[in-house]
């Protein structure tokens, strides 16, 4: 069976994670982010763009995941680790 435990995060969760990671990494790349966008605001133009971008990424990742399922993933032996 396909593993349903691998829940893909939603667009807002991904946007927030992306923002936090981006802000955290920016200084190590010598980049100073804008003061007005340091805090993630889902209702700002920047936040809305980030969420829309993440929505598209998730759509593409979902399609990749669908098309990369192997026959082994579809086998009826879901609990293989409990086999003798």
Rosetta blueprint (number, residue, H / E / L):
1 X L
2 X L
3 X L
4 X L
5 X L
6 X L
7 X L
8 X L
9 X L
10 X L
11 X H
12 X H
13 X H
14 X H
15 X H
16 X H
17 X H
18 X H
19 X H
20 X H
21 X H
22 X H
23 X H
24 X H
25 X H
26 X H
27 X H
28 X H
29 X H
30 X L
31 X L
32 X L
33 X L
34 X L
35 X H
36 X H
37 X H
38 X L
39 X L
40 X L
41 X L
42 X L
43 X L
44 X L
45 X H
46 X H
47 X H
48 X H
49 X H
50 X H
51 X H
52 X H
53 X H
54 X H
55 X H
56 X H
57 X H
58 X H
59 X H
60 X H
61 X H
62 X H
63 X H
64 X H
65 X H
66 X H
67 X H
68 X L
69 X L
70 X L
71 X L
72 X H
73 X H
74 X H
75 X L
76 X L
77 X L
78 X L
79 X L
80 X H
81 X H
82 X H
83 X L
84 X L
